[in-house]
Amino acid sequence: MSKNKVGLWIDHRKAVVVSITEKGEEIKEIESEVEKQPRRSGDSPLKGTYEPVQVPADDILQRTFTGSLNVYYDKVIDSIGSAESILIFGPSTAKDELKERLKENNLDSRIVGIETVDKMTDHQIAAKTRENFAKS
């Protein structure tokens, strides 16, 4: 197993993976193909006729959304799979969802921290990762 440490900023749109190894630092971006959180779309009763068949059921929309997120999380996990230590941070619930996905793959013991932070540039993400692992 390689001795690399990973800082991971994640939301539902993209993930920025900063790997710190003995050879140096690498920044990789993983784009999500997930659309926004599903919402019902269809005619409002005030605008026109309402046909139940025009509006997909909420559970079907949610299952599609969750399935797409799982594909995205698996791509992220593939990119950090060999990491010895993983710091996860980001603004949304994606970090907690990824933690659960890592737990399902028996990789949660490598997580050294989970933090809520705002949007950050790639350089800020790299600096935060370096700072965190310099302490340890």
C-alpha positions as CSV (number, residue, x, y, z in Angstrom):
1,M,0.0,0.0,0.0
2,S,1.3,3.4,-0.9
3,K,1.9,5.9,1.9
4,N,-0.2,8.7,0.5
5,K,-2.5,11.1,2.3
6,V,-5.5,12.6,0.6
7,G,-7.5,15.7,1.2
8,L,-10.9,15.6,-0.5
9,W,-13.2,18.6,-1.0
10,I,-16.6,17.3,-2.3
11,D,-20.1,18.5,-3.1
12,H,-22.7,17.0,-5.4
13,R,-21.2,18.7,-8.5
14,K,-17.5,17.9,-8.2
15,A,-14.8,16.5,-6.1
16,V,-11.2,17.9,-5.8
17,V,-8.7,15.2,-4.7
18,V,-5.3,16.4,-3.4
19,S,-2.9,13.5,-3.0
20,I,0.3,14.0,-1.0
21,T,2.9,11.4,-1.5
22,E,6.7,11.1,-1.0
23,K,7.0,12.1,-4.7
24,G,5.0,15.3,-4.3
25,E,1.5,16.6,-4.6
26,E,-1.2,15.9,-7.2
27,I,-4.5,17.6,-7.7
28,K,-7.3,15.8,-9.5
29,E,-10.9,17.0,-10.2
30,I,-13.8,14.6,-10.6
31,E,-16.9,16.0,-12.2
32,S,-20.3,14.6,-11.2
33,E,-22.9,13.9,-13.9
34,V,-25.6,14.3,-11.3
35,E,-28.4,16.8,-12.0
36,K,-29.7,19.0,-9.2
37,Q,-31.8,17.5,-6.4
38,P,-34.9,16.1,-8.2
39,R,-38.1,18.2,-8.1
40,R,-41.4,17.5,-9.6
41,S,-42.0,19.2,-12.9
42,G,-45.3,19.6,-14.6
43,D,-48.1,21.9,-15.0
44,S,-49.3,23.8,-12.0
45,P,-53.0,23.4,-11.3
46,L,-53.2,27.2,-11.7
47,K,-51.6,27.1,-15.2
48,G,-53.6,24.4,-16.8
49,T,-54.8,20.8,-16.5
50,Y,-53.1,18.4,-14.2
51,E,-52.4,15.0,-15.4
52,P,-50.8,12.6,-12.9
53,V,-49.0,10.7,-15.7
54,Q,-47.1,14.0,-16.6
55,V,-45.4,14.1,-13.3
56,P,-42.9,11.3,-12.3
57,A,-43.3,9.9,-8.8
58,D,-41.1,11.4,-6.1
59,D,-39.6,8.0,-5.2
60,I,-38.6,7.3,-8.9
61,L,-36.8,10.7,-9.1
62,Q,-35.1,10.1,-5.8
63,R,-33.9,6.6,-6.8
64,T,-32.5,8.0,-10.0
65,F,-30.7,10.8,-8.2
66,T,-29.3,8.4,-5.5
67,G,-28.1,5.9,-8.2
68,S,-26.3,8.7,-10.1
69,L,-24.7,9.9,-6.8
70,N,-23.5,6.3,-6.1
71,V,-21.8,6.1,-9.5
72,Y,-20.1,9.5,-8.7
73,Y,-19.0,8.4,-5.2
74,D,-17.6,5.2,-6.6
75,K,-15.4,7.2,-9.0
76,V,-14.2,9.3,-6.1
77,I,-13.5,6.2,-4.1
78,D,-11.5,4.7,-7.0
79,S,-9.3,7.8,-7.0
80,I,-8.6,7.6,-3.3
81,G,-8.6,3.9,-2.8
82,S,-4.9,3.5,-1.9
83,A,-4.8,6.4,0.5
84,E,-3.5,5.7,4.0
85,S,-5.3,8.8,5.5
86,I,-8.3,10.7,4.1
87,L,-9.5,14.1,5.1
88,I,-13.0,14.9,3.8
89,F,-14.4,18.4,3.7
90,G,-17.0,20.4,1.8
91,P,-20.1,22.5,2.0
92,S,-23.0,20.0,1.6
93,T,-24.2,16.6,2.7
94,A,-22.0,14.9,0.1
95,K,-19.2,14.4,2.5
96,D,-21.4,12.5,4.9
97,E,-22.9,10.4,2.1
98,L,-19.3,9.6,0.9
99,K,-18.4,8.6,4.4
100,E,-21.3,6.1,4.4
101,R,-20.2,4.8,1.0
102,L,-16.6,4.4,2.3
103,K,-18.0,2.5,5.3
104,E,-19.8,0.1,2.9
105,N,-16.5,-0.6,1.2
106,N,-14.7,-1.0,4.6
107,L,-12.5,2.0,4.0
108,D,-13.9,4.3,6.8
109,S,-11.0,3.5,9.1
110,R,-8.8,5.6,6.9
111,I,-10.9,8.8,7.5
112,V,-8.9,11.1,9.7
113,G,-11.5,13.9,9.7
114,I,-14.7,15.4,8.2
115,E,-15.2,19.1,8.2
116,T,-17.8,21.5,6.9
117,V,-16.3,24.3,4.8
118,D,-17.4,26.7,2.1
119,K,-16.5,26.7,-1.5
120,M,-12.7,26.7,-2.0
121,T,-10.2,27.1,-4.8
122,D,-8.0,24.2,-5.8
123,H,-5.0,26.0,-4.1
124,Q,-7.0,26.5,-0.9
125,I,-7.9,22.9,-0.9
126,A,-4.3,21.9,-1.4
127,A,-3.1,24.3,1.4
128,K,-5.7,22.9,3.8
129,T,-4.6,19.4,3.0
130,R,-0.9,20.2,3.5
131,E,-1.7,22.0,6.8
132,N,-3.8,19.2,8.2
133,F,-1.2,16.5,7.4
134,A,1.7,18.6,8.6
135,K,0.2,18.5,12.1
136,S,0.2,14.7,12.1
